[in-house]
Amino acid sequence: MKGVIPCAPWAPTVAIKIRLLEHYRVTHVRCPQLAIQPFVKALCDIYGMPYKPYLCQQFSIAYDLYLDVRRRTDEKVMECLGRDDPSWRLKNACPACTYKLQGEEKMIFEMLTTMDGNDSLKRVLRRTKTVNLEENGEPTLGPSKERVDNRDAGDGYFLSREKVDKWAKARVAEALPMQQPDTEKRENPCADRWKNMINDVTSKMWGIFDETGIFLALCRHGFVLVIVDMLRSGELAKYPLSVQKELLEAFGLNLGSGYDVGCHFEGTVRNSELGGFAREMNLKCLVGAFHGHAHNRLCQLEFLATYVEGLGLEDLEGCERFFSRSNGLAKSCRYASRFHRQQEISTYAKHFDAFETYANLGKFLCANYKQALTILKSEGALSSWMRQEGVESTDEFKQWLREEKDYLLNLKNSPKQTTESLEMEYVQKLINLSASEYVAKHAVLAAEARAARSDSAAYVPGTGKAELARRHAKEKVNRDLESVQELERALDIPQRWTTASPEWTATVVEVKKRKFQLALDEIELLIVERIFELTKMNQSQTGYKLRKDIAKALQARSKAVRNAIDRYNAAAILLEPPMPQLTWEQVVEYAFLADFDLLRDTRAEIRARPWTRPAYRLALDKYFRLQRAKEEIKRLNIEIRRVVTWIRDEDRLLRQKGRELRRQEGKSEAEADEDLMLAVQLRLYRERRARFDDGHMRRFRALAKTPGFTGSIVPGLALELGDQEEEMVSDVSDGDEGEGGDDEEDEGDDARDAEVSGLLYRLSVLAVDGAREDTT
């Protein structure tokens, strides 16, 4: 029976149509929340059948077989095209990134990638009900009861667990002494802020899960490059290290890699086995535009997208957008087997690349181009501001940035003001001693007055509440006096300080500065938490109750921020000279948390420098934004031409292979039949690949007519083809008249269609480029 897939190898009682399985596959990847059970129940309702639980299992069996048939068919097509190398998919994942042309202008970053981890796609490990008790009485989980299933469903997306485990912490530590010393070691400016590279503390929390999420790498256009399973842990360093090694081997020199803790990861790479290879390949670790806002200013000056030369307008936050959609798979993955979970993720990634990312590739490139042109229109406003403020050259912006970096480095290396010194503690103990002596003096007077008012008028020590308070006050004086004497011995103070002592005055100034710094740190911490909570609140697939809880927490946090601002202002006004007062509007609208770093220095001359003034900082960021827009246009001119050339070359190659398969000469009957069936699959493959090409070309032709467009949509010559391109052109032009085969499968005369379409394509390109040249 054709067109159906049985649910058992022998004597099946149920068979499911292939069209129905394909319908479920497409619906499921578009709406991951739709699982097999509701789909089967809906089918039973439609066809008037009673629902039976075993139908879901049979549907799942047929669906697995259908996906396996699709995979094997795709492998046959790729083998026919000479693309059966396991690394081919990764090296050719994105035409805009990987399809390089001859004569291209060199870029600082040959390719931009982004990577991040996500714990939504966890999988519960099925265990026995036996619960053992540890020595401390805490229960431990029983052993796994899952059946071993070593089938691979990764479709070339997943890295094997063996490759990842090569970068485990223990194994890397053993290899580190064998490495050459790094002469370019730099201290991580965010070392005290980011701690998620080591998750040993939370390891017990992952006990009920086997895979605790995925670690993902994308190109800047959103194509999936590599996926790694995170196993019974959080986001350990071995996951980005293994991914980075794979990307460097695939793409080579001048790779820019974005990561939310890229500043920390740079040091991890440098101190690992990968360090030498990364330096050789000129790897640059970067920080995404959004996450960079929570890093300190010194880190931003080196890693933030706005200031990194060659990065363009790329925000390196593609993983967050991918996760917002893939989170819907969580329901299907949570209690699936290891094989089925990997199958779900790889099937989704494959469909996402072909029907989402590639479909929007032309829109992405054109929208970025228009965004860059819009930014460049503000160049005149910046020039006008420079004339009004007396800024003679744009070189001053770069000088300001260098001055700020030098200043922050000196500030970072200066003695810490937020730590309490012994002198500060001594002054506080003196204040405590003075207060306790005052209380003790009044307690004695109160006790004597109470005794005088009594009937006997005789004072008996040790009786009554007043006497108890007097005794406690005296004991406190003794304790405070002992603390003062201990600090005097430690500080070698021969004479006790008073409020008139110069040492007292200097230390009080330091105490005020410390209170100011602590108040500033509290505001910064609350703002960082507020930023990430707002992101979580808007995250796709966040439940209603969780969103309500986050909203309530934000409302409470707003009160905390207001109180922290009041404490800051109270501490700021006590300084000499007083520091600027902050308002609620200023704090919540801070574009960069770096503004907090500038407030940490209480010297008045620092705030007089140009780069500390808000207007100058806005101009500084606008200048670098303009530079990034120019770099974006340069990159887009290269990427657009790559995509145009790839569309042409891919169509030519697939048509040529199709004609070769349909040729009957010199083939046996069995070989001819097999090649004809493969030709049909190749044609379907070509139709899927070319489904969005017309839309891309229409966008590119419209963009080419836009004022300010400096690129070209004339196809170039691919590096990987070289002289083969001329042979391909001649093959397409010559054609093969009289080819046999069914009309529906053969699509008529392919050679003539290719020649006519190629001629029309070249005429349209010349017309557009000619019109653009006339306008310029």
Secondary structure, DSSP 8 states (H G I E B T S, - for coil): -TTEEESSSSS-S-EEEHHHHHHHHHHHHHSTT--HHHHHHHHHHHHT----HHHHHHHHHHHHHHHHHHHHHHHHHHHHTT--STTHHHHTS-HHHH--BTT----S-SEEEEEEEE-SS--B--B-S--EE-TTS-EE---B----------TT-B--HHHHHTT-HHHHHHHGGGS---TT----TTTTT--TT--GGGGGGGGGBSEEEEEEEEETT--EEEEEEEESSSS-THHHHHHHHHHHHHH-SSEEEE-TTHHHHHHHHHTSTHHHHHHHTT-EEE--TTGGGGS-HHHHHHH-GGGSTT-TT----HHHHHHHHHGGGHHHHTTS-HHHHHHHHHHHHHHHIIIIITTTHHHHHHHHHHHHHHHHTTHHHHHHHHHHHT---THHHHHHHHHHHHHHHHHHHS--SSS--HHHHHHHHHHHHHHHHHHHHHHHHHHHHHHHTSSS----TT-SHHHHHHHHHHHHHHHHHHHHHHHHHHHT-SS---TTSHHHHHHHHHHHHHHHHHHHHHHHHHHHHHHHHHHHHT-TT--HHHHHHHHHHHHHHHHHHHHHHHHHHHHHTTSSS------HHHHHT-S-THHHHHHT---TTGGGSGGGSHHHHHHHHHHHHHHHHHHHHHHHHHHHHHHHHHHHHHHHHHHHHHHHHH--TT--HHHHHHHHHHHHHHHHHHHHHTTTHHHHHHHHHHHHTSTT-----S---BTTTTTHHHHHHHHHHH--TT--S-HHHH-S-HHHHHHHHHHHHHHHHHHHHHHHHHH-
